């Protein structure tokens, strides 16, 4: 279906790292940050969530790897 509309298929969830780790989701950038990163909890367009939820919602880690 995606290809017939010219849309790129969604990537599968990452499913790595600790799924219960608290992350900061930057809604504007569609990325999430782990605790200890500079942007954790500091962007105005964001919210806290579990890493599992961020991955299921197709947000990607800001550093390119999941939080432990």
The first five atom37 places (N, CA, C, CB, O) and aatype in JSON, in Angstrom:
{
  "aatype": [20, 20, 20, 20, 20, 20, 20, 20, 20, 20, 20, 20, 20, 20, 20, 20, 20, 20, 20, 20, 20, 20, 20, 20, 20, 20, 20, 20, 20, 20, 20, 20, 20, 20, 20, 20, 20, 20, 20, 20, 20, 20, 20, 20, 20, 20, 20, 20, 20, 20, 20, 20, 20, 20, 20, 20, 20, 20, 20, 20, 20, 20, 20, 20, 20, 20, 20, 20],
  "atom_mask": [
    [1, 1, 1, 1, 1],
    [1, 1, 1, 1, 1],
    [1, 1, 1, 1, 1],
    [1, 1, 1, 1, 1],
    [1, 1, 1, 1, 1],
    [1, 1, 1, 1, 1],
    [1, 1, 1, 1, 1],
    [1, 1, 1, 1, 1],
    [1, 1, 1, 1, 1],
    [1, 1, 1, 1, 1],
    [1, 1, 1, 1, 1],
    [1, 1, 1, 1, 1],
    [1, 1, 1, 1, 1],
    [1, 1, 1, 1, 1],
    [1, 1, 1, 1, 1],
    [1, 1, 1, 1, 1],
    [1, 1, 1, 1, 1],
    [1, 1, 1, 1, 1],
    [1, 1, 1, 1, 1],
    [1, 1, 1, 1, 1],
    [1, 1, 1, 1, 1],
    [1, 1, 1, 1, 1],
    [1, 1, 1, 1, 1],
    [1, 1, 1, 1, 1],
    [1, 1, 1, 1, 1],
    [1, 1, 1, 1, 1],
    [1, 1, 1, 1, 1],
    [1, 1, 1, 1, 1],
    [1, 1, 1, 1, 1],
    [1, 1, 1, 1, 1],
    [1, 1, 1, 1, 1],
    [1, 1, 1, 1, 1],
    [1, 1, 1, 1, 1],
    [1, 1, 1, 1, 1],
    [1, 1, 1, 1, 1],
    [1, 1, 1, 1, 1],
    [1, 1, 1, 1, 1],
    [1, 1, 1, 1, 1],
    [1, 1, 1, 1, 1],
    [1, 1, 1, 1, 1],
    [1, 1, 1, 1, 1],
    [1, 1, 1, 1, 1],
    [1, 1, 1, 1, 1],
    [1, 1, 1, 1, 1],
    [1, 1, 1, 1, 1],
    [1, 1, 1, 1, 1],
    [1, 1, 1, 1, 1],
    [1, 1, 1, 1, 1],
    [1, 1, 1, 1, 1],
    [1, 1, 1, 1, 1],
    [1, 1, 1, 1, 1],
    [1, 1, 1, 1, 1],
    [1, 1, 1, 1, 1],
    [1, 1, 1, 1, 1],
    [1, 1, 1, 1, 1],
    [1, 1, 1, 1, 1],
    [1, 1, 1, 1, 1],
    [1, 1, 1, 1, 1],
    [1, 1, 1, 1, 1],
    [1, 1, 1, 1, 1],
    [1, 1, 1, 1, 1],
    [1, 1, 1, 1, 1],
    [1, 1, 1, 1, 1],
    [1, 1, 1, 1, 1],
    [1, 1, 1, 1, 1],
    [1, 1, 1, 1, 1],
    [1, 1, 1, 1, 1],
    [1, 1, 1, 1, 1]
  ],
  "atom_positions": [
    [[0.83, -1.2, 0.0], [0.0, 0.0, 0.0], [0.86, 1.25, 0.0], [-0.93, 0.01, 1.2], [0.59, 2.18, -0.76]],
    [[1.89, 1.27, 0.85], [2.75, 2.45, 0.92], [3.42, 2.74, -0.42], [3.82, 2.26, 1.99], [3.5, 3.9, -0.83]],
    [[3.89, 1.7, -1.08], [4.6, 1.89, -2.33], [3.69, 2.4, -3.43], [5.26, 0.6, -2.77], [4.12, 3.2, -4.26]],
    [[2.45, 1.96, -3.46], [1.53, 2.42, -4.5], [1.19, 3.9, -4.34], [0.25, 1.59, -4.47], [0.83, 4.56, -5.32]],
    [[1.29, 4.42, -3.13], [1.04, 5.84, -2.88], [2.31, 6.66, -2.94], [0.38, 6.02, -1.53], [2.27, 7.89, -2.82]],
    [[3.45, 6.0, -3.14], [4.72, 6.71, -3.19], [5.26, 7.05, -1.81], [4.58, 7.95, -3.99], [6.17, 7.87, -1.7]],
    [[4.73, 6.43, -0.77], [5.17, 6.7, 0.59], [6.25, 5.71, 1.01], [3.99, 6.65, 1.58], [6.24, 4.55, 0.59]],
    [[7.16, 6.18, 1.83], [8.2, 5.31, 2.36], [7.61, 4.5, 3.52], [9.44, 6.14, 2.83], [6.92, 5.07, 4.37]],
    [[7.87, 3.19, 3.59], [7.34, 2.4, 4.7], [7.96, 2.83, 6.03], [7.59, 0.9, 4.47], [9.12, 3.24, 6.09]],
    [[7.17, 2.72, 7.09], [7.67, 3.07, 8.43], [8.71, 2.05, 8.87], [6.51, 3.13, 9.46], [8.55, 0.85, 8.63]],
    [[9.8, 2.53, 9.51], [10.79, 1.56, 10.01], [10.23, 0.78, 11.19], [12.1, 2.28, 10.42], [9.38, 1.29, 11.91]],
    [[10.7, -0.44, 11.38], [10.22, -1.2, 12.54], [10.74, -0.59, 13.83], [10.66, -2.68, 12.43], [11.78, 0.07, 13.83]],
    [[10.03, -0.79, 14.94], [10.52, -0.26, 16.22], [11.9, -0.84, 16.56], [9.52, -0.59, 17.36], [12.25, -1.93, 16.12]],
    [[12.66, -0.09, 17.32], [14.02, -0.47, 17.66], [14.04, -1.7, 18.57], [14.75, 0.69, 18.32], [14.81, -2.63, 18.34]],
    [[13.21, -1.7, 19.61], [13.09, -2.83, 20.53], [14.41, -3.25, 21.17], [12.5, -4.01, 19.8], [14.65, -4.44, 21.36]],
    [[15.23, -2.32, 21.5], [16.46, -2.61, 22.23], [16.54, -1.7, 23.45], [17.71, -2.42, 21.31], [15.75, -0.77, 23.59]],
    [[17.5, -1.98, 24.31], [17.62, -1.2, 25.54], [16.58, -1.61, 26.56], [17.5, 0.29, 25.24], [15.83, -2.56, 26.34]],
    [[16.54, -0.91, 27.65], [15.59, -1.19, 28.73], [14.25, -0.54, 28.37], [16.12, -0.66, 30.11], [14.17, 0.69, 28.3]],
    [[13.2, -1.33, 28.14], [11.92, -0.76, 27.72], [11.27, 0.14, 28.76], [10.97, -1.86, 27.36], [10.44, 0.98, 28.41]],
    [[11.62, -0.01, 30.03], [11.0, 0.79, 31.09], [11.79, 2.05, 31.44], [10.84, -0.05, 32.32], [11.4, 2.79, 32.34]],
    [[12.89, 2.3, 30.74], [13.69, 3.51, 30.99], [12.86, 4.74, 30.67], [14.98, 3.49, 30.15], [12.17, 4.8, 29.65]],
    [[12.95, 5.74, 31.54], [12.25, 7.01, 31.33], [13.03, 7.82, 30.3], [12.09, 7.8, 32.67], [14.23, 8.04, 30.46]],
    [[12.34, 8.27, 29.25], [12.97, 9.08, 28.2], [12.2, 10.38, 28.02], [13.03, 8.3, 26.87], [11.06, 10.51, 28.46]],
    [[12.84, 11.33, 27.38], [12.21, 12.6, 27.04], [11.97, 12.61, 25.54], [13.09, 13.82, 27.49], [12.91, 12.51, 24.76]],
    [[10.71, 12.72, 25.14], [10.36, 12.74, 23.73], [10.24, 14.19, 23.28], [9.05, 11.97, 23.46], [9.44, 14.95, 23.82]],
    [[11.04, 14.56, 22.29], [10.94, 15.88, 21.67], [9.94, 15.76, 20.52], [12.36, 16.4, 21.17], [10.26, 15.22, 19.47]],
    [[8.74, 16.27, 20.73], [7.66, 16.11, 19.76], [7.95, 16.85, 18.45], [6.35, 16.62, 20.37], [7.51, 16.42, 17.39]],
    [[8.68, 17.95, 18.52], [8.98, 18.73, 17.32], [9.99, 18.01, 16.42], [9.52, 20.1, 17.71], [9.87, 18.03, 15.2]],
    [[11.0, 17.39, 17.03], [12.06, 16.72, 16.27], [11.77, 15.24, 16.03], [13.38, 16.87, 16.99], [12.47, 14.6, 15.25]],
    [[10.75, 14.68, 16.69], [10.39, 13.26, 16.59], [11.54, 12.35, 17.03], [9.99, 12.91, 15.15], [11.78, 11.3, 16.44]],
    [[12.25, 12.77, 18.08], [13.36, 12.01, 18.65], [13.14, 11.89, 20.15], [14.73, 12.68, 18.34], [12.39, 12.66, 20.74]],
    [[13.81, 10.9, 20.76], [13.77, 10.84, 22.22], [15.19, 10.84, 22.77], [13.01, 9.58, 22.69], [16.13, 10.38, 22.13]],
    [[15.31, 11.37, 23.99], [16.61, 11.51, 24.66], [16.63, 10.67, 25.93], [16.9, 12.99, 24.99], [15.63, 10.55, 26.63]],
    [[17.78, 10.11, 26.21], [17.99, 9.32, 27.42], [18.4, 10.24, 28.57], [19.07, 8.24, 27.19], [18.88, 11.35, 28.35]],
    [[18.2, 9.78, 29.78], [18.66, 10.5, 30.96], [20.15, 10.75, 30.86], [18.32, 9.73, 32.26], [20.91, 9.85, 30.47]],
    [[20.58, 11.94, 31.19], [22.0, 12.28, 31.12], [22.38, 13.03, 29.86], [22.81, 11.04, 31.22], [23.45, 13.64, 29.81]],
    [[21.53, 13.01, 28.85], [21.8, 13.77, 27.63], [21.41, 15.23, 27.86], [21.02, 13.18, 26.42], [20.53, 15.52, 28.67]],
    [[22.07, 16.13, 27.16], [21.86, 17.57, 27.34], [20.4, 18.0, 27.18], [22.7, 18.33, 26.37], [19.94, 18.86, 27.93]],
    [[19.68, 17.43, 26.23], [18.3, 17.86, 25.95], [17.26, 17.17, 26.82], [17.98, 17.62, 24.51], [16.07, 17.46, 26.68]],
    [[17.66, 16.25, 27.71], [16.71, 15.49, 28.52], [15.86, 16.43, 29.37], [17.44, 14.48, 29.41], [16.36, 17.06, 30.3]],
    [[14.57, 16.5, 29.06], [13.62, 17.31, 29.82], [13.7, 18.79, 29.59], [13.82, 17.06, 31.24], [13.07, 19.55, 30.32]],
    [[14.46, 19.24, 28.58], [14.69, 20.68, 28.43], [14.02, 21.32, 27.22], [16.14, 20.93, 28.35], [13.99, 22.55, 27.14]],
    [[13.49, 20.56, 26.28], [12.87, 21.18, 25.12], [11.42, 21.54, 25.44], [12.93, 20.25, 23.9], [10.76, 20.85, 26.21]],
    [[10.95, 22.61, 24.85], [9.6, 23.09, 25.18], [8.5, 22.22, 24.56], [9.43, 24.52, 24.71], [7.38, 22.19, 25.08]],
    [[8.78, 21.53, 23.5], [7.78, 20.69, 22.83], [8.08, 19.22, 23.12], [7.77, 20.95, 21.3], [8.43, 18.47, 22.21]],
    [[7.94, 18.81, 24.36], [8.26, 17.43, 24.7], [7.46, 16.9, 25.87], [9.71, 17.31, 25.01], [6.65, 17.6, 26.48]],
    [[7.72, 15.61, 26.16], [7.05, 14.95, 27.29], [7.87, 13.75, 27.72], [5.6, 14.52, 26.91], [8.66, 13.22, 26.95]],
    [[7.68, 13.33, 28.97], [8.33, 12.13, 29.48], [7.49, 10.9, 29.13], [8.55, 12.23, 31.02], [6.26, 10.98, 29.1]],
    [[8.16, 9.78, 28.86], [7.48, 8.53, 28.56], [8.46, 7.38, 28.8], [6.94, 8.5, 27.09], [9.65, 7.61, 29.01]],
    [[7.96, 6.16, 28.77], [8.83, 4.99, 28.82], [9.41, 4.78, 27.43], [8.06, 3.72, 29.32], [8.77, 5.08, 26.42]],
    [[10.63, 4.25, 27.39], [11.28, 4.02, 26.11], [10.44, 3.12, 25.2], [12.67, 3.41, 26.33], [10.38, 3.33, 23.99]],
    [[9.79, 2.12, 25.78], [8.93, 1.22, 25.01], [7.86, 2.01, 24.25], [8.27, 0.18, 25.95], [7.62, 1.76, 23.07]],
    [[7.23, 2.96, 24.94], [6.17, 3.75, 24.32], [6.73, 4.64, 23.21], [5.46, 4.6, 25.37], [6.1, 4.81, 22.17]],
    [[7.89, 5.2, 23.43], [8.53, 6.04, 22.4], [8.83, 5.22, 21.15], [9.82, 6.68, 22.94], [8.6, 5.68, 20.03]],
    [[9.34, 4.01, 21.35], [9.65, 3.14, 20.21], [8.39, 2.7, 19.48], [10.43, 1.92, 20.68], [8.37, 2.67, 18.25]],
    [[7.34, 2.35, 20.22], [6.09, 1.94, 19.6], [5.45, 3.07, 18.8], [5.12, 1.44, 20.65], [4.75, 2.83, 17.81]],
    [[5.69, 4.31, 19.23], [5.16, 5.48, 18.53], [6.09, 5.94, 17.41], [4.93, 6.63, 19.51], [5.89, 7.0, 16.82]],
    [[7.12, 5.13, 17.12], [8.06, 5.36, 16.02], [8.97, 6.59, 16.2], [7.3, 5.52, 14.75], [9.44, 7.16, 15.23]],
    [[9.21, 6.98, 17.47], [10.22, 7.98, 17.72], [11.58, 7.28, 17.71], [9.97, 8.73, 19.08], [11.67, 6.12, 18.11]],
    [[12.61, 7.95, 17.26], [13.94, 7.36, 17.21], [14.83, 8.03, 18.25], [14.54, 7.49, 15.79], [14.62, 9.19, 18.59]],
    [[15.83, 7.31, 18.75], [16.74, 7.89, 19.73], [17.59, 9.0, 19.11], [17.64, 6.81, 20.33], [18.07, 8.86, 17.98]],
    [[17.78, 10.09, 19.83], [18.54, 11.23, 19.32], [20.0, 10.86, 19.03], [18.49, 12.38, 20.31], [20.61, 11.42, 18.12]],
    [[20.55, 9.93, 19.8], [21.95, 9.55, 19.62], [22.11, 8.38, 18.66], [22.56, 9.2, 20.96], [23.24, 7.99, 18.34]],
    [[21.02, 7.81, 18.2], [21.08, 6.69, 17.28], [21.12, 5.33, 17.97], [22.26, 6.82, 16.42], [21.12, 4.3, 17.3]],
    [[21.15, 5.32, 19.31], [21.11, 4.05, 20.04], [20.16, 4.17, 21.21], [22.52, 3.66, 20.53], [19.96, 5.25, 21.77]],
    [[19.56, 3.05, 21.58], [18.57, 3.02, 22.65], [19.21, 3.24, 24.02], [17.81, 1.7, 22.64], [20.41, 3.03, 24.19]],
    [[18.39, 3.67, 24.98], [18.84, 3.88, 26.36], [18.94, 2.54, 27.08], [17.89, 4.84, 27.12], [18.12, 1.65, 26.84]],
    [[19.91, 2.4, 27.95], [20.06, 1.17, 28.74], [19.17, 1.18, 29.95], [21.5, 0.98, 29.18], [19.17, 0.23, 30.73]]
  ]
}
